Amino acid sequence: YMTRILELADGQDAEDIKVKLNAYKPSGTDVKVYYKILHRDDSDFFDDRSWVAMGQDTTSTVISSSENNEDFKVYDFSIPSAELSGPLSQVQYTNSDGIIYTGFKYMSIKIVLTSSNQGLVPRVKDLMAIALQI
């Protein structure tokens, strides 16, 4: 897969991420979303940062019809509350030197599609990732 690192404009560092996507996700398939972030002052390499799973906010009962492969649904994802440990519920992480950083200037999103049936594959049509300032 290819990773694209998004750099926020100067002065626009963010503390949260919301992801919205249109997906064809019938029963027996899944769409997982992951994020990776880096603070502007962190000397770690972005590629060395770990991917963190986002939580699906859309109820798990929202599924596409297996009979209609154009039955796309909207799914919302957010950073799990355990990762929003800053004083104002901001995203925080600890780098390789044990320094805790709040917020980020660089981010990347990864989507993983899975299926228990080779003949039924989930798809994503649109993706919107929003970096939020708190």
N, C-alpha and C positions, 0 to 999 in steps of 0.2 A: 504494500500500500504506500501511498505518498502522503507525507505530512506537510501541511502548509502552516507556517507560523504567522499568526496575525499580530501585528504591532499596533497598539493603540497610539493615537496622536499624543504629543507631549502635553502634559497636564490633564490627560483624560484617563489616567490609571483607574481601574475598576476594582470592585470588591465582591462581585457576584456575577453569575452567568445564568441566563435562561435560554433554552433551546426549544424551538418549535419546528416540527417537520410534518410533511404529508407523507404517509406511508401506506403501502398495501401490506397488511399484517393479518393474514388469516390464522385461524386456530392451528396450533402446532408450530407456529413460527414466532420469532421474536426479533425486536430491534433494540439494541443496547446502544447507549450514547456515553462516551467518555470525554473527559476534558484533561488538559495539561496546561499549567500556568507557570509563569516565572515573573518575579518582582523585578523592577528596573535596577535595584541595587544588589541583586543576588548574583554572585560570581559563578554559580553552577552553570553547566551547559544545559540548554533547553532539552536536548535529546536524552539527557540523563534523568530528567524528571519522570516520575511515574504517571501512568494514566490512572485517572480516578473515575469510577463509575458514577454517572448521574442517576438520580432517581426519576422514575416516570411518574409525573403528576396526574396524567390522564388515567382514569380508572381502568383496571385490567380487563374489564368486561367489554371494552371497545375493541372490536375485532372486525376485520374485513370479511366479505363473503368469499368463500373459496370458489364459488361459481362465477364470480365477476372479478376478473383480474384488474379492473379499473376502479374498484371500490376503495379509494384512498380515504384515509381518516387522518384527522389532526391529532398529533401527540405532543404533549408538553413535557419537558424535562428540566430539572433544576439540580443545583448542587445540594447534596444531602445535608441536613441540619448539623450533623456531627462535624462537617468540614467548615461550617459557618461559626467558628469559635471566637471571632473577634468581638470586641465590646459592643459593637452595633450589628451583630450577626454578619460580620464580614468573613470572607473566605481567608483562612490562614493555612500555612504549611511550614514545615521545618525542613531546612536545606541540609546538605551533606555535612556542614560544619556545626549543625545543631542550632542555627539561628532561626528564630520564628519570624516569618514575614506575613504581613497583612496586605491583601490585594495583589494586583498584578498589572504589568504593562504588556506582556506577551501571552498569547493563548493559542490553543489548537483544539479542535473537536474531531473525534473519531467515532464513526458509526460502524457497528458490527451487526451483521444480519445472520440469523441462524434459523435452521429448520430441521424438524425431525423427519421430513419427507423430501427426497430429492426432486420430486415433481411439483412441489409447492414452495415457491421461493418468495420471501418478502422483498419489497422494493421501496426505495425512498425517492420521491419526486422533487420535493422542495425542502430546503433547510434554511432556517434563520437562527443565528446565534446572536444574542444581545449581551454585551458587557455592560453591567450596571454599576453606577456609582452610588454609594450609600451616604 
